[in-house]
Amino acid sequence: MAQKVTIATVARHAGVSRQTVSNVIHSPEIVREETRERVREAISVLGYRASQAARQMRTGRSQLIAVRIEPTRDGINGSVLDRFLHGLTEAAGEAGYRVMLYTAEDPTTEIATYDDLLGAYDLDAFVLTGTDHGDIRTAWLAERKVPFVTFGRSWDAPERYPWVDVDGAVGTAAATAHLVTQGHQRIAFIGWPVGSGVGDNRRAGWASTVRATGADPAELDRATPDGITQGEAVADELLGLRKPPTAMVCASDSLALGALQAVRARGVTVAVTGFDDTPVAQAIGLTSVSQPLAQAAASCVDLLTGVLDGGGIRDGRTGDGAPAQVLLAPSLVLRQSG
């Protein structure tokens, strides 16, 4: 097997330090012309990640993007971001970029982290997750002309910033329509409190499909914070109604798992669907809406490269002419529960 070519290999071949090689790649203007040419020749001869090194020299960029790891929740829906990060890392690598991970508990501390990272590293851009109404992060980055793309719509200004999202309304509408074809007439919804961009979007798909059948969705609409315990409590309340639902559409697999526990505790037959198609859903036979996370991650990288190479977005498009907003359709995965 051929020996892997590293910065150290290039440095030895060119007779310079590793820092000098790094400077030639990231900040060529601070290196003497004679030394720059010697290092570039070594990179060419040795084949040191030639395409990426050449791009770095041409653009003066670090090829480094940053994304947050969200706080650990119940271990179920957190797997969604894990899969997205895996896809983002793969797509970024194919485009010649590397991903830096950071943590932050809330938007305010995340902005403080942006400030720290931008001061310590030569970052090219950020990928934001967990968007919602009144998101202060996008405005902070935009004001400082820091490139970014969000995974999740920019809910207050959908045409202003570049984003990739999965259409939650399409997903819950598909789940509800499937239950209607199965003969269900009383289909409840267990979602998050009103005001969440993602949650309201998922609720809307259920509500519009129920209205299309001639029924009023308000009676069976329930809201609760995300979680298994919360889902179980709300489902148990619904099952205690004089005319209980025969099916429940849930905004997450965590809520759906709680609903299934309530159904089984009462010993009744009620169809339940979730959202996100987590490994838990697959293991317990839960019908769930699956997000195309690998496609979403690749689309985020495509958008970022368009923004970086084209100098931003204009008239709703990136510099390469591609749309600056990408809305993907999810798919319904049918299993025993629904």
Long-range contacts (C-beta under 8 A, 24 or more apart in sequence): 5-46, 5-47, 5-48, 5-49, 6-48, 7-48, 9-46, 9-48, 10-39, 10-42, 10-43, 10-46, 10-48, 13-42, 13-45, 13-46, 14-38, 14-39, 14-41, 14-42, 24-57, 25-53, 25-56, 25-57, 26-56, 26-60, 26-62, 26-122, 27-60, 28-57, 28-60, 51-96, 52-96, 55-96, 59-308, 59-309, 61-122, 61-124, 61-308, 62-121, 62-122, 62-123, 62-124, 63-96, 63-97, 63-98, 63-124, 64-97, 64-98, 64-99, 64-100, 64-121, 64-122, 64-123, 64-124, 65-92, 65-97, 65-98, 65-99, 65-100, 65-123, 65-124, 65-125, 65-126, 65-127, 65-304, 66-99, 66-100, 66-101, 66-102, 66-117, 66-121, 66-123, 66-125, 66-126, 66-127, 67-99, 67-100, 67-101, 67-102, 67-126, 67-127, 67-128, 67-129, 68-101, 68-102, 68-103, 68-104, 68-110, 68-113, 68-128, 68-129, 68-130, 69-101, 69-102, 69-103, 70-129, 70-130, 71-103, 71-105, 73-226, 73-254, 74-226, 74-227, 74-228, 74-254, 76-228, 76-252, 76-253, 76-254, 76-257, 76-278, 76-280, 77-226, 77-252, 77-253, 77-254, 77-276, 77-278, 79-276, 79-278, 79-279, 80-276, 80-278, 80-291, 80-293, 81-129, 83-293, 83-294, 84-129, 84-151, 84-293, 84-296, 84-297, 85-297, 86-297, 87-293, 87-294, 87-296, 87-297, 87-298, 88-127, 88-297, 88-300, 88-301, 90-294, 90-297, 91-294, 91-297, 91-298, 91-300, 91-301, 91-302, 92-301, 94-301, 95-301, 95-302, 95-305, 97-124, 97-301, 97-304, 107-135, 107-136, 107-137, 108-136, 110-137, 111-136, 111-137, 111-140, 114-140, 114-141, 114-146, 118-146, 124-304, 124-308, 125-149, 125-304, 125-307, 125-308, 127-151, 127-300, 127-304, 128-152, 131-155, 131-163, 131-197, 131-198, 132-196, 132-197, 132-198, 133-195, 133-196, 133-197, 147-304, 147-307, 147-308, 147-312, 148-304, 149-300, 149-303, 149-304, 149-307, 151-296, 151-297, 151-300, 152-197, 152-198, 153-197, 153-325, 153-327, 155-197, 158-325, 159-316, 159-325, 161-313, 161-324, 162-303, 162-304, 162-307, 162-313, 162-318, 162-324, 162-325, 163-303, 163-324, 163-325, 163-326, 164-296, 164-299, 164-300, 164-303, 164-325, 164-326, 164-328, 165-296, 165-325, 165-326, 165-327, 165-328, 166-291, 166-292, 166-296, 166-327, 166-328, 166-329, 166-330, 167-201, 167-327, 167-328, 167-329, 167-330, 168-198, 168-201, 168-202, 168-205, 168-275, 168-289, 168-330, 169-201, 169-202, 169-204, 169-205, 169-208, 170-205, 170-329, 170-330, 171-202, 171-205, 171-275, 171-289, 171-291, 171-330, 171-331, 171-332, 172-202, 172-203, 172-204, 172-205, 172-206, 172-209, 172-249, 172-251, 172-275, 172-289, 173-205, 173-206, 173-208, 173-209, 174-205, 174-289, 174-330, 174-331, 174-332, 175-206, 175-249, 175-273, 175-275, 175-287, 175-289, 175-332, 175-338, 176-205, 176-206, 176-209, 176-210, 176-249, 177-209, 178-273, 178-287, 178-332, 178-334, 178-338, 179-247, 179-249, 179-271, 179-273, 179-338, 180-209, 180-213, 182-247, 182-271, 182-338, 184-246, 184-247, 184-271, 185-213, 185-215, 185-246, 186-215, 186-220, 186-243, 186-244, 186-245, 186-246, 186-247, 187-220, 187-245, 187-246, 187-247, 187-248, 187-249, 188-220, 188-221, 188-222, 188-238, 188-245, 188-247, 188-248, 188-249, 189-217, 189-220, 189-221, 189-222, 189-248, 189-249, 189-250, 189-251, 190-222, 190-224, 190-231, 190-234, 190-235, 190-238, 190-248, 190-249, 190-250, 190-251, 190-255, 190-256, 190-259, 191-221, 191-222, 191-223, 191-224, 191-250, 191-251, 191-255, 192-223, 192-224, 192-225, 192-226, 192-251, 193-223, 193-224, 193-225, 194-223, 199-251, 202-251, 202-275, 203-251, 206-249, 220-245, 224-255, 226-251, 226-252, 226-254, 226-255, 227-254, 227-255, 227-258, 228-254, 228-255, 228-257, 228-258, 228-261, 229-258, 230-255, 230-258, 231-255, 231-256, 231-257, 231-258, 231-259, 231-262, 232-258, 232-259, 232-261, 232-262, 233-258, 233-262, 234-258, 234-259, 235-259, 235-261, 235-262, 235-263, 236-262, 236-265, 236-266, 239-263, 239-266, 239-268, 239-270, 244-268, 244-270, 245-270, 246-270, 246-271, 247-271, 247-272, 247-273, 247-338, 248-272, 248-273, 249-273, 250-274, 250-275, 251-275, 252-276, 253-277, 253-278, 253-280, 253-281, 253-286, 253-288, 256-281, 256-286, 256-288, 256-337, 257-284, 257-286, 260-284, 260-286, 260-337, 271-337, 271-338, 272-337, 272-338, 273-332, 273-337, 273-338, 277-333, 281-333, 281-335, 282-335, 284-337, 285-335, 285-336, 285-337, 286-335, 286-337, 286-338, 287-332, 287-333, 287-334, 287-335, 287-336, 287-337, 287-338, 288-332, 288-333, 288-335, 289-330, 289-331, 289-332, 289-333, 290-330, 290-331, 290-332, 290-333, 291-328, 291-330, 292-328, 292-329, 292-330, 292-331, 295-328, 296-328, 299-326, 299-328
